[in-house]
Amino acid sequence: MEISEQKNGKQLLRIKPYIIIAVIAVAAAWAIIAIYNAMCYESTDDAQIDGNIIPLKTTVSGYIHELKFTDNQQVNKGDTLIVFDTIDLLANVKQAEAQLLAAQAGLSLSKHQVVAGEFNQRAVNFTSGSVKGNIEAAKARKIEAENNYNRILNMSSKGAATQQSLDNAKMQFSVAKAQLSALENDFQSSNARKSSANTQIDIYKVQSKADEARLKQAEAQLVLVKNQLSHAFVTAPCNGIVSQRNVEVGQYATAGLPLATVTNLKNIWITANFKETQLKNMELGQTVTIEVDAYPNLELKGKVESFCSATGAKFSILPAQNATGNFIKITQRIPVRISFENNSQKQLRPGMNVVVNVKTK
């Protein structure tokens, strides 16, 4: 027995150095790996998966007529999810269409009135020009009749002309003066009609402008009510999963009320909040190793996509005011956006915790 124990003791003494060497080798390897990772990687567990979480809202107020989805249902972009009662909206569209037709008819009438006024204006101008020409002829006849009358009057005083000739010359002179006076009155009247025609056409043109404005207003109103009608059918803005339903059939929903939420799972990324002291060697495009807490054996790849414009504290509702004199230096964190490079078959959801390792060297 003693000889056997001595042999076993000697064997143990020979084995222990190998064990110690192995342990030292493992520790050295671990230390080298840790030092390498510390020198070449920047890591943080203050990171989560992010995505586009879109609240479904509408500008329409009314009763919910139909819900075409269930909670957590997969939907495609453009799928109709919620339908409002459209009776009042359809009536508004019909009313706006009628107002548009009335505005179009009013504008057409105004344009015809402008055209008629322009024809009347040209007719008055033509009449005025014709009267003006007649006045010139009447003036010539008056002068001729006056000269004839004066000549016969002179001859009559010498007994060289009869009284009948004098009376005829006087009558012709009087007629010529009357005709000239009548034409001058007609010319003044035509000028008045010309001024009235010009004023009337200006009124028609102003009325036409007003009708054009009413037409544009009616067109805008029709666009508005049709847009409201389209918003009575709430559709999915993207492919994703619809959740957080806040309404039921028959419920009255006001404009702006969140009706449900659609999460786009095809466009997700990671928001990692690195300490400011970790950003020295971090650059866009660097490779990232991603570990998801929900799937311990899953390792994903990504890359640094962008850096936030300010620290997370600056975007808080009540950012710290260092000017108050109560300054305590705290290491700040900068949100860094990391995109996925390989798609996983696992169900990744916004809000999941991840650990990221950025290869900086």
C-alpha positions as CSV (number, residue, x, y, z in Angstrom):
1,M,0.0,0.0,0.0
2,E,2.7,2.4,0.9
3,I,4.6,1.7,-2.3
4,S,1.3,2.3,-4.3
5,E,0.6,5.6,-2.5
6,Q,4.1,6.7,-3.1
7,K,3.8,6.0,-6.9
8,N,0.4,7.9,-7.0
9,G,2.0,10.8,-5.2
10,K,4.9,10.9,-7.7
11,Q,2.4,10.7,-10.6
12,L,0.5,13.7,-9.1
13,L,3.6,15.6,-8.7
14,R,4.4,15.0,-12.4
15,I,0.9,16.0,-13.5
16,K,0.5,19.2,-11.5
17,P,3.1,21.2,-13.5
18,Y,1.1,20.4,-16.7
19,I,-2.2,21.5,-15.0
20,I,-0.6,24.7,-13.8
21,I,0.9,25.4,-17.3
22,A,-2.5,24.7,-18.9
23,V,-4.3,27.0,-16.5
24,I,-1.7,29.7,-17.1
25,A,-2.0,29.2,-20.8
26,V,-5.8,29.5,-20.7
27,A,-5.6,32.6,-18.5
28,A,-3.0,34.1,-20.8
29,A,-5.2,33.4,-23.8
30,W,-8.2,34.9,-22.1
31,A,-6.2,37.9,-21.0
32,I,-4.9,38.4,-24.6
33,I,-8.4,38.1,-26.0
34,A,-9.8,40.6,-23.4
35,I,-7.0,43.0,-24.1
36,Y,-7.5,42.7,-27.9
37,N,-11.2,43.2,-27.5
38,A,-10.7,46.2,-25.3
39,M,-8.3,47.7,-27.8
40,C,-10.2,46.9,-31.0
41,Y,-13.8,46.9,-29.9
42,E,-16.2,49.3,-28.2
43,S,-19.2,47.6,-26.6
44,T,-22.4,48.6,-24.8
45,D,-25.4,46.8,-23.5
46,D,-27.4,50.1,-23.5
47,A,-28.9,49.4,-26.9
48,Q,-32.3,48.4,-28.2
49,I,-33.9,47.5,-31.5
50,D,-35.7,50.4,-33.0
51,G,-38.2,50.6,-35.9
52,N,-41.0,52.8,-37.5
53,I,-44.0,52.6,-35.2
54,I,-46.7,54.6,-37.0
55,P,-49.9,55.7,-35.2
56,L,-53.0,55.6,-37.4
57,K,-54.8,58.9,-37.3
58,T,-57.2,60.7,-39.5
59,T,-58.6,64.2,-40.0
60,V,-62.2,62.9,-40.0
61,S,-64.6,62.9,-37.1
62,G,-67.4,60.4,-37.1
63,Y,-68.7,57.0,-36.2
64,I,-66.6,53.9,-36.9
65,H,-68.6,51.8,-39.4
66,E,-66.2,48.8,-39.9
67,L,-62.9,47.4,-38.5
68,K,-61.1,45.1,-41.0
69,F,-58.3,43.9,-38.8
70,T,-57.6,42.1,-35.5
71,D,-54.9,43.0,-33.0
72,N,-51.4,41.9,-34.0
73,Q,-52.4,41.1,-37.5
74,Q,-49.9,41.2,-40.4
75,V,-51.0,43.8,-43.0
76,N,-49.7,45.1,-46.3
77,K,-49.3,48.6,-47.4
78,G,-52.6,50.0,-48.7
79,D,-54.9,47.5,-46.9
80,T,-58.0,49.2,-45.6
81,L,-58.1,48.8,-41.9
82,I,-60.8,51.2,-40.6
83,V,-63.9,52.6,-42.3
84,F,-65.9,55.6,-41.0
85,D,-69.6,56.3,-41.6
86,T,-69.5,58.2,-45.0
87,I,-73.1,59.4,-45.3
88,D,-72.4,63.0,-44.3
89,L,-69.2,63.0,-46.2
90,L,-70.8,61.9,-49.4
91,A,-73.5,64.5,-48.9
92,N,-70.8,67.2,-48.5
93,V,-69.2,66.0,-51.8
94,K,-72.5,66.3,-53.7
95,Q,-73.1,69.7,-52.2
96,A,-69.6,70.8,-53.2
97,E,-70.1,69.5,-56.8
98,A,-73.3,71.4,-57.1
99,Q,-71.6,74.6,-55.9
100,L,-68.9,74.0,-58.4
101,L,-71.4,73.7,-61.2
102,A,-73.1,76.9,-60.1
103,A,-69.8,78.7,-60.0
104,Q,-68.9,77.5,-63.5
105,A,-72.3,78.7,-64.8
106,G,-71.8,82.1,-63.1
107,L,-68.4,82.5,-64.6
108,S,-69.7,81.5,-68.1
109,L,-72.5,84.1,-67.8
110,S,-70.0,86.8,-66.7
111,K,-67.7,86.1,-69.7
112,H,-70.7,86.3,-72.1
113,Q,-71.7,89.6,-70.5
114,V,-68.1,90.9,-71.0
115,V,-68.3,89.9,-74.7
116,A,-71.7,91.5,-75.1
117,G,-70.5,94.6,-73.4
118,E,-67.5,94.8,-75.7
119,F,-69.8,94.5,-78.8
120,N,-72.0,97.2,-77.4
121,Q,-68.9,99.4,-76.7
122,R,-67.8,99.0,-80.3
123,A,-71.3,99.8,-81.6
124,V,-71.4,103.0,-79.5
125,N,-67.9,104.0,-80.7
126,F,-69.0,103.4,-84.3
127,T,-72.2,105.5,-83.7
128,S,-70.2,108.3,-82.0
129,G,-67.8,108.4,-85.0
130,S,-70.6,108.5,-87.5
131,V,-72.3,111.3,-85.6
132,K,-69.0,113.2,-85.5
133,G,-68.7,112.9,-89.3
134,N,-72.3,114.1,-89.7
135,I,-71.6,117.1,-87.5
136,E,-68.7,118.2,-89.8
137,A,-71.1,117.9,-92.8
138,A,-73.8,119.8,-91.0
139,K,-71.3,122.6,-90.1
140,A,-70.4,122.9,-93.8
141,R,-74.1,123.1,-94.7
142,K,-74.8,125.7,-92.0
143,I,-71.9,127.9,-93.3
144,E,-73.2,127.5,-96.9
145,A,-76.8,128.3,-95.8
146,E,-75.6,131.3,-93.7
147,N,-73.5,132.7,-96.6
148,N,-76.4,132.2,-99.0
149,Y,-78.8,133.9,-96.6
150,N,-76.5,136.9,-96.1
151,R,-76.0,137.3,-99.9
152,I,-79.7,137.3,-100.6
153,L,-80.3,139.6,-97.7
154,N,-77.8,142.0,-99.2
155,M,-79.4,141.7,-102.6
156,S,-82.9,142.1,-101.1
157,S,-81.9,145.4,-99.5
158,K,-80.9,146.7,-103.0
159,G,-84.1,145.3,-104.6
160,A,-82.2,142.7,-106.5
161,A,-83.9,139.7,-104.8
162,T,-87.5,138.8,-104.1
163,Q,-88.9,138.4,-100.6
164,Q,-89.6,134.8,-101.4
165,S,-86.0,134.1,-102.1
166,L,-85.0,135.8,-98.9
167,D,-87.5,133.7,-96.9
168,N,-86.3,130.5,-98.5
169,A,-82.7,131.3,-97.7
170,K,-83.6,132.2,-94.1
171,M,-85.5,129.0,-93.8
172,Q,-82.6,126.9,-95.1
173,F,-80.3,128.6,-92.7
174,S,-82.5,127.9,-89.8
175,V,-82.9,124.3,-90.8
176,A,-79.1,123.9,-91.1
177,K,-78.6,125.4,-87.6
178,A,-81.3,123.1,-86.2
179,Q,-79.7,120.0,-87.9
180,L,-76.2,121.0,-86.5
181,S,-77.6,121.5,-83.0
182,A,-79.5,118.1,-83.2
183,L,-76.3,116.3,-84.3
184,E,-74.3,118.0,-81.6
185,N,-76.8,116.8,-79.1
186,D,-76.7,113.3,-80.6
187,F,-72.9,113.4,-80.3
188,Q,-73.1,114.3,-76.6
189,S,-75.6,111.6,-76.1
190,S,-73.4,109.0,-77.8
191,N,-70.5,110.2,-75.7
192,A,-72.6,109.6,-72.6
193,R,-73.6,106.1,-73.9
194,K,-69.9,105.4,-74.7
195,S,-68.9,106.3,-71.1
196,S,-71.8,104.2,-69.8
197,A,-70.7,101.3,-72.0
198,N,-67.1,101.6,-70.7
199,T,-68.3,101.6,-67.1
200,Q,-70.6,98.7,-67.7
201,I,-67.9,96.6,-69.3
202,D,-65.6,97.4,-66.3
203,I,-68.4,96.1,-64.0
204,Y,-68.7,93.0,-66.1
205,K,-65.0,92.4,-65.9
206,V,-65.0,92.8,-62.1
207,Q,-67.9,90.5,-61.9
208,S,-66.0,88.0,-64.0
209,K,-63.0,88.2,-61.7
210,A,-65.3,87.6,-58.7
211,D,-66.9,84.6,-60.4
212,E,-63.4,83.2,-61.1
213,A,-62.6,83.5,-57.4
214,R,-65.9,81.8,-56.5
215,L,-65.0,79.0,-59.0
216,K,-61.6,78.5,-57.5
217,Q,-63.2,78.5,-54.0
218,A,-65.7,75.9,-55.1
219,E,-62.9,73.7,-56.7
220,A,-60.9,74.0,-53.5
221,Q,-63.9,73.0,-51.4
222,L,-64.6,70.0,-53.6
223,V,-61.0,68.9,-53.2
224,L,-61.2,69.3,-49.5
225,V,-64.4,67.3,-49.0
226,K,-63.1,64.6,-51.4
227,N,-59.9,64.4,-49.3
228,Q,-62.0,64.1,-46.1
229,L,-64.0,61.3,-47.8
230,S,-60.7,59.5,-48.6
231,H,-59.6,59.8,-45.0
232,A,-62.8,58.0,-44.0
233,F,-61.0,54.9,-45.2
234,V,-57.9,54.4,-43.0
235,T,-55.2,52.3,-44.8
236,A,-52.0,50.7,-43.7
237,P,-49.1,53.1,-44.4
238,C,-46.6,50.2,-44.8
239,N,-46.2,46.4,-44.5
240,G,-46.2,45.4,-40.8
241,I,-48.2,44.4,-37.8
242,V,-51.1,46.4,-36.6
243,S,-51.6,46.6,-32.8
244,Q,-53.0,48.8,-30.0
245,R,-56.5,49.1,-31.4
246,N,-58.2,52.0,-29.6
247,V,-61.6,52.0,-31.2
248,E,-64.6,49.8,-31.7
249,V,-67.4,49.6,-34.2
250,G,-70.1,52.2,-33.5
251,Q,-67.7,54.4,-31.5
252,Y,-67.5,58.1,-32.3
253,A,-63.9,59.0,-33.0
254,T,-62.6,62.6,-33.2
255,A,-60.1,63.9,-35.7
256,G,-56.5,63.2,-34.5
257,L,-57.4,60.4,-32.2
258,P,-54.9,57.5,-32.4
259,L,-56.9,54.6,-33.8
260,A,-54.2,51.9,-33.9
261,T,-50.5,51.5,-34.5
262,V,-48.6,49.8,-37.4
263,T,-45.1,48.6,-36.8
264,N,-42.9,48.2,-39.8
265,L,-40.8,45.1,-39.1
266,K,-39.0,45.2,-42.5
267,N,-37.2,48.4,-41.6
268,I,-35.6,48.0,-38.1
269,W,-32.3,49.2,-36.8
270,I,-30.4,49.5,-33.4
271,T,-30.0,52.6,-31.3
272,A,-26.9,52.1,-29.2
273,N,-26.1,54.7,-26.5
274,F,-22.3,54.8,-26.3
275,K,-20.4,56.8,-23.8
276,E,-18.8,59.9,-25.2
277,T,-15.4,58.5,-24.3
278,Q,-16.0,55.5,-26.6
279,L,-16.4,57.5,-29.8
280,K,-12.8,58.4,-30.3
281,N,-12.1,55.7,-32.9
282,M,-15.7,55.0,-34.0
283,E,-16.5,55.8,-37.7
284,L,-19.3,55.3,-40.2
285,G,-19.4,51.9,-41.8
286,Q,-17.5,50.0,-39.1
287,T,-18.5,46.4,-38.6
288,V,-20.7,45.6,-35.6
289,T,-21.4,42.3,-33.9
290,I,-24.9,42.1,-32.4
291,E,-26.2,39.8,-29.6
292,V,-29.9,39.7,-28.9
293,D,-30.9,39.0,-25.3
294,A,-34.0,37.1,-26.4
295,Y,-31.9,34.7,-28.5
296,P,-28.6,34.0,-26.7
297,N,-27.2,31.8,-29.5
298,L,-28.0,34.2,-32.2
299,E,-25.2,36.5,-33.5
300,L,-26.0,39.1,-36.1
301,K,-23.9,41.5,-38.1
302,G,-24.4,45.2,-38.7
303,K,-22.6,48.4,-39.4
304,V,-22.4,51.9,-38.0
305,E,-24.9,54.0,-40.0
306,S,-25.0,57.4,-38.3
307,F,-24.4,59.4,-35.1
308,C,-27.0,61.5,-33.3
309,S,-26.6,65.3,-33.5
310,A,-26.6,65.7,-29.7
311,T,-26.4,63.7,-26.5
312,G,-29.5,62.0,-25.2
313,A,-29.7,64.4,-22.3
314,K,-30.1,67.3,-24.7
315,F,-33.2,65.8,-26.1
316,S,-34.9,65.2,-22.8
317,I,-38.0,67.2,-21.8
318,L,-36.0,69.1,-19.1
319,P,-32.4,69.1,-20.2
320,A,-29.8,69.9,-17.5
321,Q,-28.9,73.6,-17.1
322,N,-25.2,73.7,-16.1
323,A,-25.3,77.4,-15.7
324,T,-27.3,77.1,-12.4
325,G,-24.0,76.4,-10.5
326,N,-25.0,72.8,-9.5
327,F,-22.7,71.3,-12.1
328,I,-21.6,67.7,-11.7
329,K,-19.7,66.2,-14.5
330,I,-21.4,63.1,-15.8
331,T,-20.2,61.0,-18.8
332,Q,-22.8,61.6,-21.5
333,R,-24.1,59.1,-24.0
334,I,-24.5,59.6,-27.8
335,P,-27.1,57.6,-29.6
336,V,-25.6,55.7,-32.5
337,R,-27.7,54.2,-35.3
338,I,-26.6,50.7,-36.4
339,S,-28.2,48.9,-39.3
340,F,-28.5,45.1,-39.8
341,E,-26.5,43.5,-42.6
342,N,-28.0,40.1,-42.4
343,N,-31.7,39.2,-42.0
344,S,-32.7,36.8,-39.2
345,Q,-35.5,34.4,-39.3
346,K,-36.1,35.2,-35.6
347,Q,-38.9,37.5,-34.5
348,L,-37.0,40.7,-33.8
349,R,-39.2,43.5,-32.4
350,P,-38.6,47.1,-31.6
351,G,-37.7,47.5,-27.9
352,M,-35.7,44.3,-27.6
353,N,-32.4,44.6,-25.7
354,V,-29.2,43.9,-27.5
355,V,-25.5,44.0,-26.9
356,V,-23.4,45.6,-29.6
357,N,-19.6,45.4,-30.3
358,V,-18.2,47.8,-32.7
359,K,-14.8,46.9,-34.3
360,T,-13.0,50.2,-34.2
361,K,-9.5,48.9,-35.2
